[in-house]
């Protein structure tokens, strides 16, 4: 290594540019100098800092990117500016895709009873809950634009959380957030009426989140899906005194409806997790994180053996009503008809159903930092009103030779950015700088450490921050034929599994389940100013 470093020093001293291939030549030597876990030894970390200080001014852009990637991969640090890394592949999608290009048959069937559009978390859950009927003759077809779990479900933070925290202004707890929205939407309602509706909506959302978490854990156990499950809990830390009061009220409300949440004072957060909290937090013990890509692929590997037909890289280009009654779905590979269609399409929904443009596309951004000391014990933590979240994915956690727990830190955050086309994902250097600065405050050893990868993902937000789950009233279509399950507001882990199950029930019965009353969840609420409640 010393000889190679000296060669680079001579090139720089002679005024020659240091190119990518010069840095690439260092990689084998550096890989032989890391510890057994792949982390830079103190000697290697110091040598990399000295090399950067001496020659970085002679780096070409390619050399700079490659050097930063080497530093990132070994968990070392840099003194100079940190740029967006070249690696933009989500951690969840590293390696070979087990269902890439999967087609259940050489050609699409001409007819189906139920077609599911989208093979992410929601589509996987719907397929799983229809698999029993498929084994008895129900014709179920899943169409996926790309490969399973390669959009939002394979680009998220990997969290499953009890409740959403989408809010209007300062977060004041779920009941008050629901009241704030209802007052904005229906300003003529009395205070008593608003309070009653808000409490009902908050109760429904809490119950939904509880069922979703329980359903998810039950599927993982029953189906024996290896998805790096970590049930360390979910801690939400308040950022302001007002937010703290809202979280206290939220915990009290949850207790009244049978959901247990635990309050953690800031002293406990600082002592047990090392996070410099100034306000209390709320912990949901049954929550945590997992590998969403492995989960989705695991589900589809099972249901395709039980009668569900999956066609990847087969986008639906149009959904229309035929003269004879069934619904026609057009794809580049042909067309098929169905009695009911489940739109598990989230941010892509309005591309097929323009009237649902209220379900808007937003973009998130996530990064990884390697070999970080794991002080949060397998938890998922959110802060800054939900705009900062972090966890240590289970498969990348380890204990080093000194007995220190380490792993790959996953951090998401920065303000989610609205966009026009969910297929066009753009990373932001400003968001990277913001998230790194916030991470440095919580994991101080990461200061100067570049990320190994940064990726983005498409989310879908609804105006009231509650997902659309129900039948869509679409002119020319039977009232029970189009089933929408979309708009999860960045909380797919809170809603998607239970939403998929309910979509499957709607496809079987043609009836809206009581768990998703129309005035709260129906997509039709976005098509009228008239309230759907009585």
N, C-alpha and C positions, 0 to 999 in steps of 0.2 A: 504493500500500500504506500509506503514511504516513497518508493521510486516513482510510482504513478503520480503522486502528489507533487513531487519535485519537477516532473515533466510539465505539469500544468503551470507550476510557478514560473518555470523558464519561458513557457509560451507567453504568459501574461506579461512578464518583465520585458520580453522582446517586442511587445506591442501586437502580437498575433491574437486573433479572435479564438476563443474557446468554443468549440461547436458541440452539438449534441453527441456526436460519436465519441468525442473525448470523454464526456461524462459517462456515457454508456460503458466505456471500457473499465470504469471504476466499479461497476455494479457487482461483478463476481468477487472482487476483493472485499468489498464492503459486506456482502452477504456472508463471507467467511469470517467476518470480524464481529458479528452480532452475537448476543447471548443465545442460549438454546431456545428461547421464545421468540427470537427475531428482533429483539430490542437492541438498540445501540448501547454498547458498553460505555462507561464514562470516558474512556480513552477515545473511542470512535466519535462520540458526540463532540468532544473537544476538538478533535482533528477536523471534523466537518465545519465547525465554526471558524477555525483558523483558515481553512481553505476558502470558505465563502468570503471572509474579510479580505483575503489576499488577491483573489482572482475574479470576483463576481463582476467587476466593472468591464471585464473582457468577455463576459458571457454573451452569446447570441440568444435570441428568444428561446430557441429550442433547447440550448444548453441549460438556460435558467429553469425551464419547465422540468427538464429531466433531473436536475440537481434537487429541485424542490421535492420532486416525487420520491427520490431516494431518502431524503431527510424525513419526509412524512411517513414513509413505510417503516422506518426504523424507530419512529417516536422521538427523533432528535429535534433540535431547535435551529432557528435561523435568527440572524440579527437584522437582515434587510426586510423589505416589504414582502408580504405574502400575497400571491396572486391566485386567481381561480386555477385549480389544478386541471391538467388535461383529462384526467379520469372523471367522466360524468356518468358512469354506469352505476345504478343504485346497488348498494351492498347486497340487497335481497336477490338481485338478478345476476350475481357473479357466477360463473361456471355455465355448464350446459343446461339448456331448458329441456326438462323431460317430456314436454308436450309440444315442442316446437313443430309447427306445421302439421299437427295431428288432424286427421280426417277419419271419422268413423266408417266412412264408405267412400268408394271411388266417386260417387255422385251424390248430390243432395237428394233427399227424398222429395217426391212431388207434394206430399201432404204430411201434416203433423197435427196433433191435437193442441199442443202447447209449444211455442217457440220462445226461447229465452235469448234476448239480445244482450251480450256482455258476459265474459267469463272471468269476472273478478270475484271479490268476496261475496257480493250480493247474488250474482249469478250462480256461483258455486253452492251457496246455501239453498237457493231455490231448486237447483238441480238435485241436490241431496235429498231435499224433502219431497221431491216428486219421484225419486228413484224407486220407491216401493210400488207406486202405481205403474211406473214404466215397466217393472218386472211382470206386471199383470196385463200388459197390453196397451197402456197409455203411450201414445207416440209423442216423445219429448225430444226436441232438437235445440241445441245451444249453438248460436252463431257468434263468433268472436272476430272483431276487426283484425287483430294481430294474433298474438299468442296469449294464453291465459296469464293473468296477473302481471301484465307488462305496462299497464297504465297506472291509475291511482292505487290499485291494490298492491302493486309491486314497487311503488315509489313513495310510500308513506313512512311514518315514524315507527310502525310496528307496535303500536300501543292498543290495548283494549281497556277502555275506561268506562266508568259507571254512567257518567252523565256528560252532556255537552256543556260548554261554557261560552258559547257565542252570545254576544251581548251588544247592547247599545250604550256607548259611553262607558262610564265607570261600572265595573262588574259589581253587582249588589246581591248576588245569589239568585238561584233559579226562579223562585216565585216572583221576585221583584222584576227580574228581566222579562218574564212573560207579561207582567202587568204593563211595563213600559212599552212593549211592542203593541199590545192590544190598545192602549190609550192612543198611540200614534195612529194606528190603523182605523180605529172606531172612536173618534173623539167625542161622539155624542153619548156614549154609554156612561151610566152613573158610576160613582166610585165603588159602591157596593157590588154592582154587576161586574165591574172590572176585577175586583178582588176575588170574586167567586170563580170567574173564568180563569184567571191566572193561577189560582190554587189548583184548579182541576187540571190545567195543562201541565203544570209542574209535576203533579202527582203522576200523570200519565207518562211523562218523559222519564221520571225516576224509575217507575215500574218497568218501562220498556228497557232502560239500560240494565236493570237488574236481571231481567229475563235474558237479555242478549248475552251478558257475561256468563250466566249459568248455562245457556244453550251452547255457547262456544266451548266452554270447558267440558261439557258433556260430550260434544262431538269429538273433541281431541282425544278424550279417554276411550269412548266407545269405538271409534274408528281407528284408534292407535296411530294417530298422525304425528309424526316426528316434526315438530315445528318450533323447536328451541323454546318451549314455553317457560316463562319465568313469572311466577305468581308472587312477586315481591311486594305488590301493592302499588297504589298510585297516590302521590302526594301533590296537592295543589297548594302553593304558597302564595299568600296575599302580598300585594305590592304597596298598598296604602291602608290607612286606618279605615276608610270607608269600605274598601274591599274586604277587610278583615271582619267588619260588622256584618257584611253580606254573607260571608262564609259561615259565621256563627249562626246566623238566622237560617241558612241553608241546612246546616247540620241538625238544628232543632226541627225544622220542617221534615227532613228525611226520617228522623226518628218517629215522628207522628204517623208516617205512612209505612213504617216497618222496615226502613232501610238504615242499616247501621253505618255511621261514619265516625271517624275518630279525629278529635282536635289535637294538634301538636303545637305546643308553645314554641316561640322562636328559639328559646334556650335549648330545647330538646333537638330541634333541627340542627342548630350549630354544633351541639355536642356529638350527636350520633351520626350526622351526615357530613359535617364540615362545611355546610352551605351557610354563607353569611346572611341568614334571614333576619329581618327586622320585624316581621309580622308573623302571625301564626299560620299554620297550614291545616288542610283537611285531608285525611288519609282514607282511601277506600281499600280495604285489605284484600278483597277478592280480585283485584285488578292487577295489571302488570304489562308485560310486553311479550312478543312472539315474532316468529318469522312468517309474515303474511304470504309471501310467495310460496313457501313450502306448504303452508296450510291449504291454499287454493289448489295447488297442483296435486296435493294428496287427496283432496276431495274429488277432483275430476278423474284421477287415476282409478278411484273406487267406483264412481257412478257410471263411468263408461263401461264397466264390467257388469253393470246391473240394468242395462237397457237404455240409458241416456245416450243420445248421439251428439257428438261434439265435432264441430267444423271450425277449425281455426283459420285465420287469414281469409275469412269469408265475411266481409262487411255487408251489413244491410244498407242498401242505397236508397230504398224507398219502402214505405209501408202504406198499402192502399186497400180499399174495400173493393171486392169483386162483385159483379152483378148478381152472382148466385148466393152471396152471403158470406163465405169465408174471407179471411184477411189474406192478402197477398203480400209476401215479402220478396223484394227483388234483391239479388246479389250478383256480383260479376260472374259467379259460377252457375247461375240459373235462378229460378224462382220456386218458391213453395208456398202453399197455403196452410193456414192454421185457424183454429177456432178462437184461440186466445194468444196474446203476445205479452210477455213480461219485458219491460224496458228496464234492464239493470245497467243503465248507460251513464248515470251520474252526470259528469261535466259535458258529455256528448249528446245529451237528450234532445236539446233544441235543434240539433242538426237534422233529426228525423221528425221532430214535432215542434215547428217554429213557434206555436202558440205558448210553449213552455219556456220562452226566452227569459222569464223571470228567474229560472234556475241558471245562475251565471257562473261562468268559468273563472276560477282564481288559481294562482300558481303558488306553490309552496317551495321551499328550498331547504335541503338537509345536507349535513356534512358528517364526515367521520374523522376522528382523531385516534391514532393507534397507540397502544401500550400505555393507556392512562390509568392512574391509580383509581380503583373503583371504591369510592367512599359511600355509595348510595345503596349497596347491598341488594342489587337486583330490582330496585324500584324504578318506576317511571315518575319523573318529576316535571311539573309545569309551573311556570312563573310568568311574570310580566303580563298578567291578564290573558294567559294562554298563548302569548306570542313567543315564548321560549319553552322548549321541552327537551328532555334528554333522558337517555337510558343506556345501558350496556347490554347489547344483544347477547343472549345466553351462550351461543356457540363460540364467541370470541372472548369469553372470560377465562382467566387462568390465575394461578398463584405462582409468583416468580420464586427464584431460588432463595430469596430473603424472606419468604412468607408473606409478601405483599400481594393483595388482590389487585389484578390489573385486567384490562380489556380494551376493546375498541369502543370508544365513546361515540354515540350517535346524538347529534344536536340538530334540532330544527328550530326555525324561528325567523325573526324579522317580520315585518308586516306583510301579510299575504297580498299578492299583487293581482289586480283584475287583468284579464286578457280577452282577446277576441276569438282565437282559434286554439282549442285545447291540444291540437297536434303540434303546435308551435311552442316549445318550451325553451325559455331563455334564462340562463343563470345571471345573477346580479352580483357584481363585485362589491357594491355598497352593502347589500344584505350580508355578504360574507364578512366584511369588516365589522359590521354591527354584531353579528352572532359570535365571532371570535372574541371581541372585546367583552361580551357578556359571559362567555365561557371562561375567559381568563379570571374573572372575578370569583367564579365558583370552583374552578379547578386550577389553582394558581400555577401548578407545575406546567400547564399547557401554554403559558405565555411564550410566544415566539414559535410555537409548534404549528407547522402547516398541516392542512387536512389532506388525507390520502385521496379523497374523492368528494365531489360536490355535485348533487343532482337536484333536479326539480321534478315536480309532479302536478298533475291537474286535479283540482278540487272543484266542487260545485256548491255554491251558496244559494240559499233561498232568501227571500226578503225578510221572513220572520224567523230565520235560523232554525226551523223545524223541517225535517225532510218531507218529501212528497211520497206518500205510500197510499195507493188506492187506485180506483178505476178513473180513467179520464173520460169526461164527456166530450167526445169528438164527433162533430157533425158527419153523418153518414155511416158511423160505426155503431154496432150494438153497444149498449151502455155498459156491458160487462166484458168487453173484448180486449181493451187496452189497459194493462196494469202497469202503473208507474211506481218504481222504487228508486228514487234518485234524490240528489241534493242533500248530502250528508254533512255539509258544512265543515269538513275537515275532521269529522268524528265518525269515520267509517267503522272503527273498532267499537263504537258505542251502539251502533244501529244495525249494521249490515246483516249479521247472522239472523237475528230475529226478523228483520225486514224481509229477507229472502224466504224464511219459513212462512210468513204471512202471505207473501206473494204466491207461493205454491198453493196455499189453502184457497186463495181467491181464484187461482186458475182451476182448481178442482171443483169449487162450489159455486162460483159466480157471485159470492156474497162478501161484503166488506166485513172483516172481523171486528169484534167489539174492542179489541186492543188498539185499533187505529180509527177512532171515530172521525167521520168526514170533516167536521168543522175544524179539527186540529190538524189532520194529516192529508186530507184529500188534495190532489193536484189541482182540482177545480177551484180551490180558494184563490189561486193566482189569476183566474180568468174573470173575476167579478169583484166589484167593490162591496157587493152585498154579502153580509156575514152568513155563513152556513149554519150557524147555531140559531136556535129558536129565540 
